[in-house]
Amino acid sequence: MKKILFLCIAFISILNASKPELTVNIAPQKYFVEKIVKDKFEINVMVKPGSSPHNYEPKPSQMKSLVNSKAYFLVGDPFEQAWMDKFKQNAKNTLFVDTTKGIEKMQMEEHDHEHEEHTTQTHHDHDHSGLDPHVWLDPVLVKTQAKNIYDAMVEIDSQNSDFYKTNYEEFLKELDSLDENIKTILSPYKDKAFMVFHPSWGYFAKRYDLEQISIEIEGKEPKPNELVELIEEAKKHDIKIVFVAPQFSQKSAKTISKNINANVIAIDPISANWKESMLDTANQIANSYK
């Protein structure tokens, strides 16, 4: 019996090893690609959940997988841009696919804490980091990403185009359903604000009529005087929830939450459990205002 079990495991390992490969930048993209290709490909994720794309360096094993990949699905993160020349130089036979093609990106929001004396209005300024890459946190925009993934798979593996089309259309239905669920959850809380250290949730906030207030100042912890301003602003907005993420510091977020009696909730913008994470974020915001 043990011998048979061993042979079965060995056979499955051989099958998996023989699968063609695809590469994605972050775990949510793996979720999207798997919805369309199912188990036909092994999917290599460059930035593992819990890691930060901002200071990430690919391992040799990941570079090897990239070289062997039929396609690399991009999301426009600065990490990709920093490594792009090296990636393309090494992976000459890999198709590089911009999954954000057709998406109009927003500027990355950076909170402006320098208020003019004659107004108490909240201002947002465009920071140095350019366009916001976090399009995967809006289910409607993910539909465009899914179309780009589907088109690439048909180009790579045309003989299975019907298979990919069926899966793609099913995924669109799932995204529409998720969008409707989040709308239902958040519709009573239109124009409510939430606070987060790194402004990853701008597209999410825009889609569901919320306001995102970032804590970081040019990617850094706020200084003591800036922290005081943030606490005052959080009080003005009646902030009930402060989000933290494993990739970023939690120190200032916890300080602010203590001063305004808000909940500190951990969310991961690059969670592998993308759908569950999106619903959890919506529910956490809604619950904080009930």
Sine and cosine of phi, psi and omega as CSV:
sin_phi,cos_phi,sin_psi,cos_psi,sin_omega,cos_omega
0.00,0.00,-0.69,0.72,0.01,-1.00
-0.90,0.44,-0.61,0.79,-0.01,-1.00
-0.90,0.43,-0.66,0.75,0.02,-1.00
-0.90,0.43,-0.68,0.73,0.01,-1.00
-0.88,0.47,-0.68,0.73,0.02,-1.00
-0.88,0.48,-0.68,0.73,-0.01,-1.00
-0.91,0.42,-0.61,0.79,0.03,-1.00
-0.90,0.43,-0.70,0.71,0.01,-1.00
-0.89,0.45,-0.68,0.73,0.01,-1.00
-0.89,0.46,-0.65,0.76,-0.01,-1.00
-0.91,0.42,-0.69,0.73,0.03,-1.00
-0.89,0.46,-0.65,0.76,0.02,-1.00
-0.88,0.48,-0.65,0.76,0.02,-1.00
-0.91,0.42,-0.67,0.75,0.02,-1.00
-0.88,0.47,-0.71,0.70,0.00,-1.00
-0.90,0.44,-0.65,0.76,-0.03,-1.00
-0.91,0.41,-0.47,0.88,-0.05,-1.00
-1.00,0.06,-0.12,0.99,0.00,-1.00
-0.92,0.39,0.60,-0.80,0.13,-0.99
-0.92,0.38,0.34,-0.94,-0.10,-0.99
-0.91,-0.42,0.45,-0.89,0.18,-0.98
-0.76,-0.65,0.42,-0.91,0.04,-1.00
-0.82,-0.58,0.64,-0.77,0.11,-0.99
-0.80,-0.61,0.28,-0.96,-0.02,-1.00
-0.99,0.17,-0.77,0.63,-0.11,-0.99
-0.79,-0.62,0.30,-0.95,-0.10,-1.00
-0.87,0.50,-0.64,0.77,0.05,-1.00
-0.84,0.55,-0.57,0.82,0.04,-1.00
-0.91,0.42,-0.57,0.82,0.07,-1.00
-0.87,0.49,-0.66,0.75,0.04,-1.00
-0.85,0.52,-0.72,0.70,-0.03,-1.00
-0.91,0.42,-0.73,0.68,-0.05,-1.00
-0.90,0.43,-0.66,0.75,0.00,-1.00
-0.89,0.46,-0.52,0.85,0.03,-1.00
-0.89,0.46,-0.48,0.88,-0.06,-1.00
-0.99,-0.13,-0.63,0.78,-0.06,-1.00
-0.99,-0.12,-0.21,0.98,-0.05,-1.00
0.82,0.57,-0.82,-0.58,-0.08,-1.00
-0.96,-0.27,0.34,0.94,-0.02,-1.00
-0.97,0.26,-0.34,0.94,-0.05,-1.00
-0.74,-0.68,0.49,-0.87,0.25,-0.97
-1.00,0.09,0.67,-0.74,-0.08,-1.00
-0.90,-0.44,0.87,-0.49,0.01,-1.00
-1.00,-0.03,0.83,-0.55,0.02,-1.00
-0.97,-0.23,0.85,-0.53,-0.03,-1.00
-0.94,0.34,-0.80,0.60,-0.06,-1.00
-0.98,-0.22,0.95,-0.32,-0.04,-1.00
-0.95,0.30,0.48,-0.88,0.07,-1.00
-0.81,0.59,0.68,-0.73,-0.04,-1.00
1.00,-0.08,-0.36,0.93,0.07,-1.00
-1.00,0.06,0.28,-0.96,0.01,-1.00
-0.95,-0.33,0.79,-0.62,0.09,-1.00
-0.89,0.45,-0.33,0.94,-0.13,-0.99
-0.96,0.28,-0.39,0.92,0.02,-1.00
-0.72,-0.69,0.50,0.87,-0.12,-0.99
-1.00,0.01,0.61,-0.79,0.15,-0.99
-0.79,-0.61,0.78,-0.62,-0.03,-1.00
-0.91,0.41,0.59,-0.81,0.04,-1.00
-0.99,0.17,0.38,-0.92,0.03,-1.00
-0.82,0.58,-0.61,0.79,0.00,-1.00
-0.91,0.42,-0.57,0.82,0.03,-1.00
-0.95,0.31,-0.61,0.79,0.06,-1.00
-0.90,0.44,-0.62,0.78,0.03,-1.00
-0.89,0.45,-0.68,0.74,0.03,-1.00
-0.90,0.43,-0.61,0.79,0.03,-1.00
-0.89,0.46,-0.71,0.71,0.01,-1.00
-0.87,0.50,-0.57,0.82,-0.02,-1.00
-1.00,0.08,-0.11,0.99,-0.10,-1.00
-0.98,0.19,0.60,-0.80,0.10,-1.00
-0.94,0.33,-0.53,0.85,-0.01,-1.00
-0.48,-0.88,0.46,-0.89,0.14,-0.99
-0.86,-0.51,0.90,-0.44,-0.04,-1.00
-1.00,-0.02,0.89,-0.45,-0.10,-1.00
-0.99,-0.13,0.40,-0.92,0.02,-1.00
-0.79,-0.62,0.05,1.00,0.08,-1.00
0.99,0.13,0.32,0.95,0.03,-1.00
-0.96,0.28,0.55,-0.83,0.04,-1.00
-0.82,0.58,-0.51,0.86,0.06,-1.00
-0.84,0.55,-0.70,0.71,0.01,-1.00
-0.89,0.47,-0.72,0.69,-0.06,-1.00
-0.88,0.48,-0.63,0.78,-0.02,-1.00
-0.91,0.41,-0.52,0.86,-0.07,-1.00
-0.97,-0.25,-0.01,1.00,-0.18,-0.98
-0.85,0.52,-0.70,0.71,-0.02,-1.00
-0.86,0.51,-0.70,0.72,0.00,-1.00
-0.92,0.39,-0.67,0.75,0.02,-1.00
-0.85,0.52,-0.76,0.65,-0.06,-1.00
-0.94,0.35,-0.53,0.85,0.03,-1.00
-0.91,0.41,-0.61,0.79,-0.03,-1.00
-1.00,0.06,-0.62,0.79,-0.08,-1.00
-0.98,-0.22,0.93,0.36,-0.11,-0.99
-0.94,0.35,-0.41,0.91,-0.03,-1.00
-0.98,-0.21,0.13,0.99,-0.01,-1.00
-1.00,-0.06,0.70,-0.71,0.07,-1.00
-0.99,0.13,0.86,-0.51,0.02,-1.00
-1.00,-0.06,0.86,-0.51,-0.13,-0.99
-0.87,-0.49,0.88,-0.48,0.07,-1.00
-0.99,0.13,0.97,-0.24,-0.04,-1.00
-0.95,0.31,-0.18,0.98,-0.01,-1.00
-1.00,-0.09,0.10,0.99,0.03,-1.00
-0.85,0.53,0.80,-0.60,-0.03,-1.00
1.00,-0.09,-0.08,1.00,0.03,-1.00
-0.98,-0.18,0.79,-0.61,0.08,-1.00
-1.00,0.08,0.94,-0.35,-0.07,-1.00
-0.99,0.12,0.51,-0.86,0.07,-1.00
-1.00,0.03,0.29,-0.96,0.20,-0.98
-0.95,0.32,0.56,-0.83,0.05,-1.00
-0.92,0.38,0.83,-0.56,-0.04,-1.00
-0.99,0.17,0.73,-0.68,0.09,-1.00
-0.76,-0.64,0.81,-0.58,-0.08,-1.00
-0.94,0.34,0.72,-0.70,0.00,-1.00
-0.99,-0.12,0.93,-0.38,-0.05,-1.00
-0.99,-0.11,0.15,0.99,0.03,-1.00
-0.99,-0.15,1.00,0.05,-0.07,-1.00
-0.99,0.11,0.62,-0.78,0.09,-1.00
-0.96,0.26,0.46,-0.89,-0.12,-0.99
-0.92,0.39,-0.49,0.87,-0.12,-0.99
-1.00,0.06,0.06,1.00,-0.03,-1.00
-0.59,-0.81,0.49,-0.87,0.09,-1.00
-0.93,-0.36,0.15,0.99,-0.02,-1.00
-0.92,0.38,0.57,-0.82,0.05,-1.00
-0.97,0.23,0.75,-0.67,0.02,-1.00
-0.92,-0.39,0.49,-0.87,0.16,-0.99
-0.80,-0.60,0.64,-0.77,-0.05,-1.00
-0.86,-0.51,0.41,-0.91,0.07,-1.00
-0.99,0.10,0.84,-0.54,-0.10,-1.00
-1.00,-0.01,-0.08,-1.00,-0.11,-0.99
-0.95,0.30,-0.22,0.97,-0.18,-0.98
-1.00,0.10,-0.05,1.00,0.12,-0.99
0.99,0.16,-0.61,-0.79,-0.11,-0.99
-0.97,0.26,0.59,-0.81,-0.02,-1.00
-0.98,0.21,0.87,-0.49,-0.03,-1.00
-1.00,0.09,-0.09,1.00,-0.22,-0.98
-0.99,0.15,0.70,0.71,-0.06,-1.00
-0.92,0.39,-0.37,0.93,-0.04,-1.00
-0.94,0.33,-0.09,1.00,0.03,-1.00
-0.99,-0.11,0.34,0.94,0.11,-0.99
-0.74,-0.67,0.93,-0.36,-0.06,-1.00
-0.85,0.52,-0.50,0.86,0.00,-1.00
-0.93,0.36,-0.65,0.76,0.04,-1.00
-0.94,0.34,-0.48,0.88,0.04,-1.00
-0.90,0.44,-0.45,0.89,0.06,-1.00
-0.87,0.49,-0.62,0.79,0.06,-1.00
-0.93,0.37,-0.66,0.75,0.07,-1.00
-0.86,0.50,-0.67,0.74,0.00,-1.00
-0.88,0.48,-0.65,0.76,0.03,-1.00
-0.90,0.45,-0.66,0.75,0.02,-1.00
-0.91,0.41,-0.61,0.79,0.06,-1.00
-0.91,0.41,-0.72,0.69,0.01,-1.00
-0.86,0.51,-0.74,0.68,0.00,-1.00
-0.86,0.52,-0.65,0.76,0.00,-1.00
-0.91,0.40,-0.64,0.76,-0.02,-1.00
-0.92,0.40,-0.59,0.81,0.06,-1.00
-0.91,0.42,-0.61,0.79,0.04,-1.00
-0.92,0.40,-0.65,0.76,-0.05,-1.00
-0.97,0.26,-0.64,0.77,-0.17,-0.99
-0.66,-0.75,0.93,0.36,-0.12,-0.99
-0.89,0.46,-0.46,0.89,-0.05,-1.00
-0.92,0.38,-0.31,0.95,0.05,-1.00
-0.94,-0.33,0.43,0.90,-0.08,-1.00
-0.88,0.48,-0.61,0.79,0.02,-1.00
-0.90,0.43,-0.63,0.78,0.04,-1.00
-0.87,0.48,-0.73,0.69,-0.01,-1.00
-0.92,0.38,-0.59,0.81,0.00,-1.00
-0.90,0.43,-0.71,0.71,0.02,-1.00
-0.86,0.51,-0.72,0.70,-0.01,-1.00
-0.92,0.40,-0.65,0.76,0.02,-1.00
-0.87,0.49,-0.71,0.70,-0.02,-1.00
-0.91,0.41,-0.58,0.81,0.07,-1.00
-0.92,0.40,-0.63,0.78,0.01,-1.00
-0.91,0.42,-0.62,0.78,0.05,-1.00
-0.87,0.49,-0.65,0.76,0.04,-1.00
-0.89,0.45,-0.66,0.76,0.03,-1.00
-0.89,0.46,-0.66,0.75,0.00,-1.00
-0.92,0.38,-0.64,0.77,0.05,-1.00
-0.89,0.45,-0.67,0.74,0.02,-1.00
-0.90,0.43,-0.68,0.73,0.03,-1.00
-0.88,0.47,-0.69,0.73,0.02,-1.00
-0.86,0.51,-0.71,0.70,0.01,-1.00
-0.90,0.43,-0.64,0.77,0.02,-1.00
-0.89,0.46,-0.70,0.71,-0.01,-1.00
-0.92,0.40,-0.64,0.77,0.06,-1.00
-0.85,0.52,-0.71,0.71,-0.01,-1.00
-0.88,0.47,-0.66,0.75,-0.02,-1.00
-0.91,0.41,-0.66,0.75,-0.17,-0.98
-0.98,-0.18,-0.19,0.98,-0.07,-1.00
-0.84,0.54,-0.53,0.85,0.04,-1.00
-0.95,0.30,-0.13,0.99,-0.13,-0.99
-0.87,-0.49,0.53,0.85,0.01,-1.00
-0.84,0.55,0.70,-0.72,0.02,-1.00
0.96,0.29,0.08,1.00,0.10,-0.99
-0.95,0.30,0.42,-0.91,-0.05,-1.00
-0.92,-0.38,0.47,-0.88,0.17,-0.99
-0.72,-0.69,0.40,-0.92,-0.06,-1.00
-0.90,-0.43,0.61,-0.79,-0.03,-1.00
-0.53,-0.85,0.56,-0.83,-0.04,-1.00
-0.89,0.45,-0.86,0.51,0.00,-1.00
-0.98,-0.19,0.76,-0.65,-0.12,-0.99
-0.97,0.25,0.92,0.39,-0.02,-1.00
-0.99,0.15,-0.33,0.94,-0.24,-0.97
-0.97,-0.25,0.48,0.88,-0.02,-1.00
-0.91,0.42,-0.68,0.73,0.01,-1.00
-0.93,0.37,-0.63,0.78,0.06,-1.00
-0.88,0.48,-0.74,0.67,-0.01,-1.00
-0.88,0.47,-0.69,0.72,-0.01,-1.00
-0.90,0.44,-0.69,0.72,-0.04,-1.00
-0.89,0.46,-0.61,0.79,-0.13,-0.99
-0.93,-0.36,0.41,0.91,0.13,-0.99
0.83,0.56,0.73,0.68,0.06,-1.00
-0.89,-0.46,0.15,-0.99,0.08,-1.00
-0.87,-0.49,0.80,-0.60,0.07,-1.00
-0.99,-0.14,0.78,-0.63,0.06,-1.00
-0.88,-0.47,0.87,-0.49,-0.04,-1.00
-1.00,0.01,0.50,-0.87,-0.01,-1.00
-1.00,-0.08,-0.63,0.78,-0.11,-0.99
-0.90,0.43,0.50,-0.87,0.08,-1.00
-0.90,-0.43,0.96,-0.28,-0.05,-1.00
0.79,0.61,0.68,0.73,0.06,-1.00
0.99,0.16,0.10,0.99,-0.07,-1.00
-0.85,-0.53,0.29,-0.96,0.11,-0.99
-0.87,0.49,0.64,-0.77,0.04,-1.00
-0.92,0.39,0.53,-0.85,0.08,-1.00
-0.96,0.29,0.27,-0.96,-0.06,-1.00
-0.79,0.61,-0.69,0.73,0.00,-1.00
-0.93,0.37,-0.55,0.84,0.05,-1.00
-0.95,0.32,-0.55,0.84,0.04,-1.00
-0.91,0.42,-0.64,0.77,0.06,-1.00
-0.87,0.49,-0.70,0.72,0.02,-1.00
-0.89,0.46,-0.65,0.76,0.01,-1.00
-0.90,0.45,-0.65,0.76,0.02,-1.00
-0.89,0.46,-0.69,0.72,0.02,-1.00
-0.90,0.43,-0.66,0.75,0.01,-1.00
-0.91,0.41,-0.65,0.76,0.03,-1.00
-0.87,0.49,-0.62,0.79,0.04,-1.00
-0.91,0.41,-0.67,0.74,0.01,-1.00
-0.88,0.47,-0.60,0.80,-0.01,-1.00
-1.00,0.05,0.01,1.00,-0.02,-1.00
0.81,0.59,0.73,0.69,-0.02,-1.00
-0.90,0.44,0.77,-0.64,-0.01,-1.00
-0.94,-0.33,-0.20,0.98,-0.10,-1.00
-0.57,-0.82,0.67,-0.74,0.05,-1.00
-0.82,-0.57,0.86,-0.50,-0.02,-1.00
-1.00,-0.01,0.64,-0.77,0.13,-0.99
-0.82,-0.58,0.39,-0.92,-0.01,-1.00
-0.74,-0.68,0.49,-0.87,-0.06,-1.00
-0.90,0.44,-0.33,0.94,-0.04,-1.00
-0.99,0.13,-0.19,0.98,-0.14,-0.99
-0.75,-0.66,0.27,-0.96,0.00,-1.00
-0.88,0.47,0.54,-0.84,0.02,-1.00
-0.91,-0.41,-0.04,1.00,-0.12,-0.99
-0.86,0.52,-0.84,0.55,-0.07,-1.00
-0.93,0.37,-0.57,0.82,0.02,-1.00
-0.88,0.48,-0.66,0.75,0.00,-1.00
-0.94,0.35,-0.59,0.81,0.04,-1.00
-0.90,0.44,-0.71,0.71,0.01,-1.00
-0.89,0.45,-0.72,0.69,-0.06,-1.00
-0.88,0.47,-0.60,0.80,0.03,-1.00
-0.90,0.43,-0.60,0.80,-0.05,-1.00
-0.98,0.22,-0.34,0.94,-0.02,-1.00
-0.89,-0.45,0.08,1.00,0.02,-1.00
0.85,0.53,0.72,0.70,0.02,-1.00
-0.96,-0.28,0.34,-0.94,0.05,-1.00
-0.99,0.15,0.66,-0.75,0.14,-0.99
-0.99,-0.16,0.87,-0.49,-0.07,-1.00
-0.84,-0.54,0.75,-0.66,0.02,-1.00
-1.00,0.06,0.82,-0.57,0.13,-0.99
-0.74,-0.68,0.54,-0.84,-0.02,-1.00
-0.90,-0.43,0.94,-0.35,-0.02,-1.00
-0.92,0.39,-0.23,0.97,0.06,-1.00
-0.87,-0.49,0.62,0.78,0.03,-1.00
-0.90,0.43,0.61,-0.79,0.08,-1.00
-0.94,0.35,-0.48,0.88,0.04,-1.00
-1.00,-0.02,0.92,0.39,-0.19,-0.98
-0.85,0.53,-0.79,0.61,-0.07,-1.00
-0.87,0.49,-0.73,0.69,0.01,-1.00
-0.89,0.45,-0.62,0.79,0.01,-1.00
-0.91,0.42,-0.64,0.77,0.02,-1.00
-0.90,0.43,-0.72,0.70,0.01,-1.00
-0.92,0.40,-0.63,0.78,0.01,-1.00
-0.89,0.45,-0.67,0.75,0.03,-1.00
-0.87,0.49,-0.72,0.70,0.02,-1.00
-0.88,0.48,-0.71,0.70,-0.02,-1.00
-0.92,0.40,-0.60,0.80,0.02,-1.00
-0.90,0.43,-0.66,0.75,0.03,-1.00
-0.91,0.42,-0.73,0.69,-0.01,-1.00
-0.89,0.46,-0.71,0.71,-0.03,-1.00
-0.90,0.44,-0.52,0.85,-0.04,-1.00
-0.93,0.36,-0.38,0.93,-0.02,-1.00
-0.98,-0.22,-0.02,1.00,0.02,-1.00
-0.96,0.27,0.00,0.00,0.00,0.00
